[in-house]
């Protein structure tokens, strides 16, 4: 918007500037670029009156400045979070989580904390994160439903982490796929995978041990994990 503050400025900029704009802002797509460029050339056809255009242009430029200021503040927050996370005693532990990365690892650490006495077992952590289902019974009727009383910030972080972990851990992808084949939708399958990850994370957290893929595979082999059998079958 700052590069082309009015329809006239956009329409008269020319094809070379339009294409550069799309590339710089990572908006270039082979399937849509030609259509975008064609629309840019007809920008004045979509404009209102001169007074309305001037007012809307000023409003858009004002919003651009606000967004730029917000982005600078967000960058400062990210830098401080990275610095604090790097100095934290549990940095290596949470930093080793497959798929968590530079953003989700600090987020998981901040929500779980460092008080090892907070959760007596993995189920306590799973309940807090909302991945553990709620089971209920009325007479002969039994059912399982989504846990809604939980830490929603942690739930969202675990959901994202579980999804990203599938690209790093073959067993995570195999487990997710097995849940889908059982009829669960994408969100439910990720919730089940997240629940399994939290059991692993709780043990890591209690023993202050970073994630070790080889160790996890050995444990799966020792206990005859059905997830490992899925990987072998693939």
C-alpha positions in Angstrom: 0.0 0.0 0.0 2.8 2.4 0.8 4.4 1.7 -2.6 1.1 2.4 -4.5 -1.0 4.7 -2.2 -3.7 5.4 -4.9 -5.3 3.4 -7.8 -3.6 5.8 -10.2 -0.2 5.3 -8.7 -0.7 1.5 -9.0 -2.1 1.6 -12.6 0.7 3.8 -13.9 3.6 2.0 -12.1 4.1 -0.5 -14.9 4.6 -4.2 -15.2 8.2 -4.3 -14.0 7.3 -2.6 -10.7 4.2 -4.8 -10.3 6.2 -8.0 -10.7 9.0 -6.7 -8.4 6.3 -5.9 -5.8 4.9 -9.4 -6.0 8.3 -11.0 -5.7 9.5 -8.8 -2.8 6.4 -9.5 -0.7 6.4 -13.2 -1.6 3.1 -12.9 -3.4 4.3 -14.3 -6.7 2.4 -17.4 -7.8 2.8 -18.8 -11.3 -0.9 -19.6 -11.4 -2.2 -16.2 -10.3 0.6 -13.7 -11.2 -0.6 -12.9 -14.7 -4.1 -12.2 -13.4 -2.8 -10.0 -10.6 -0.7 -7.9 -13.0 -3.7 -7.6 -15.3 -5.9 -6.3 -12.4 -3.2 -3.9 -11.3 -3.3 -2.3 -14.8 -7.1 -1.7 -14.4 -6.9 -0.4 -10.8 -8.5 3.0 -11.6 -11.7 1.2 -12.8 -12.3 0.1 -9.2 -11.8 3.5 -7.7 -14.5 5.8 -6.3 -14.6 9.5 -6.5 -11.5 11.7 -6.0 -12.5 12.8 -2.5 -13.3 9.2 -1.4 -10.1 7.9 -2.9 -8.0 10.5 -1.2 -9.6 9.8 2.2 -9.3 6.0 1.8 -5.7 6.4 0.7 -4.8 8.4 3.8 -6.5 5.9 6.0 -4.7 3.0 4.4 -1.3 4.8 4.8 -2.1 5.5 8.4 -2.8 1.8 9.0 0.4 0.8 7.3 2.4 3.0 9.7 0.6 1.4 12.6 1.3 -2.1 11.4 5.0 -1.2 10.8 5.2 0.2 14.4 3.5 -3.0 15.7 5.9 -5.2 13.7 8.9 -3.4 15.3 7.5 -4.0 18.8 6.8 -7.7 18.0 10.4 -8.0 16.8 11.6 -6.6 20.1 9.4 -9.1 22.0 10.7 -12.0 19.9 14.3 -10.9 20.6 13.7 -10.8 24.3 11.9 -14.1 24.3 14.8 -15.7 22.4 17.3 -14.3 24.8 15.4 -15.4 27.9 14.8 -18.9 26.4 18.5 -19.3 25.5 19.5 -18.6 29.2 16.8 -20.8 30.7 18.0 -24.1 32.4 15.4 -26.0 30.4 16.4 -24.6 27.0 18.0 -27.8 25.7 15.1 -29.9 26.9 12.3 -27.9 25.2 14.6 -26.9 22.3 15.0 -30.6 21.5 11.3 -31.2 20.9 10.9 -32.2 17.2 9.0 -29.6 15.3 8.7 -27.1 18.2 11.3 -24.8 16.8 12.3 -21.3 17.9 8.7 -20.1 18.5 6.8 -23.1 20.0 9.5 -24.3 22.3 9.6 -21.1 24.4 5.8 -21.1 24.3 5.5 -24.6 25.6 8.1 -23.9 28.4 6.2 -20.7 29.5 2.9 -22.5 29.8 4.2 -25.7 31.5 6.7 -23.8 33.8 9.6 -25.3 35.8 7.8 -26.6 38.9 8.4 -30.4 38.7 6.0 -31.0 41.6 3.1 -29.4 39.7 2.1 -32.6 38.0 2.2 -35.9 39.8 2.0 -37.8 36.6 1.7 -37.2 32.8 -2.1 -37.3 33.0 -2.1 -34.0 35.0 -0.2 -32.3 32.2 -2.4 -33.9 29.6 -5.5 -32.6 31.4 -4.1 -29.1 31.7 -3.4 -29.1 28.0 -6.9 -30.4 27.2 -5.6 -33.4 25.2 -6.9 -35.9 27.7 -10.6 -36.7 27.0 -13.4 -36.5 29.5 -15.2 -39.8 30.0 -18.7 -39.9 31.4 -21.4 -42.5 32.1 -25.1 -42.3 32.7 -26.7 -45.6 33.4 -25.6 -47.9 30.7 -24.6 -45.1 28.4 -20.9 -44.3 28.2 -19.2 -41.7 26.0 -16.0 -39.6 25.6 -16.0 -35.9 24.9 -13.5 -33.1 24.4 -12.0 -31.5 27.5 -12.9 -27.8 27.5 -11.8 -26.8 31.0 -8.0 -26.5 30.3 -5.2 -24.1 29.5 -6.3 -23.0 26.0 -2.9 -21.3 25.3 -1.2 -24.6 26.0 -3.8 -26.5 24.0 -3.1 -24.4 20.9 0.7 -24.8 21.3 0.5 -28.6 21.7 -1.9 -28.7 18.7 0.6 -26.8 16.5 3.6 -28.8 17.9 1.9 -32.2 17.2 1.2 -31.2 13.6 4.7 -30.0 13.0 6.3 -33.0 14.6 4.9 -35.3 11.9 7.5 -33.9 9.5 10.3 -34.8 11.9 9.3 -38.1 13.5 8.2 -41.1 11.4 6.4 -42.6 14.4 4.4 -39.4 14.9 3.2 -39.4 11.3 2.4 -43.2 11.5 0.4 -42.6 14.8 -1.5 -39.7 13.2 -2.3 -41.6 10.1 -3.6 -44.6 12.2 -6.0 -42.2 14.0 -7.3 -40.9 10.7 -7.9 -44.4 9.4 -9.9 -45.1 12.6 -12.3 -42.3 11.5 -11.0 -39.4 13.5 -10.8 -36.0 11.8 -7.6 -33.9 11.5 -8.1 -32.0 14.8 -9.0 -35.2 16.8 -6.0 -37.1 15.4 -3.6 -34.3 16.3 -5.2 -34.1 19.8 -4.4 -37.8 20.2 -0.9 -37.3 18.9 -0.4 -34.3 21.2 -1.6 -36.4 24.2 1.1 -39.0 23.4 3.7 -36.3 23.0 2.8 -34.9 26.4 3.4 -38.2 28.0 6.9 -38.2 26.5 7.5 -34.6 27.4 6.4 -35.1 31.0 9.0 -37.9 31.4 11.7 -35.7 29.8 10.7 -32.8 32.0 10.9 -34.9 35.2 14.3 -36.4 34.3 15.6 -33.1 32.8 16.5 -35.1 29.6 16.4 -33.7 26.1 14.5 -35.7 23.5 16.5 -38.6 22.0 15.0 -40.2 18.9 17.1 -43.3 19.2 16.2 -43.7 22.9 12.6 -43.4 22.1 12.8 -46.0 19.3 14.6 -48.4 21.7 11.8 -47.9 24.3 9.2 -48.6 21.7 11.0 -51.8 20.7 11.4 -52.9 24.3 7.7 -52.4 25.1 6.4 -53.8 21.8 4.8 -50.5 20.8 2.0 -50.9 18.2 3.2 -47.5 16.7 6.6 -49.0 15.9 4.8 -51.9 14.2 3.0 -49.4 12.0 6.3 -47.9 10.9 7.7 -51.4 10.1 4.6 -52.2 8.1 5.1 -49.0 6.0 
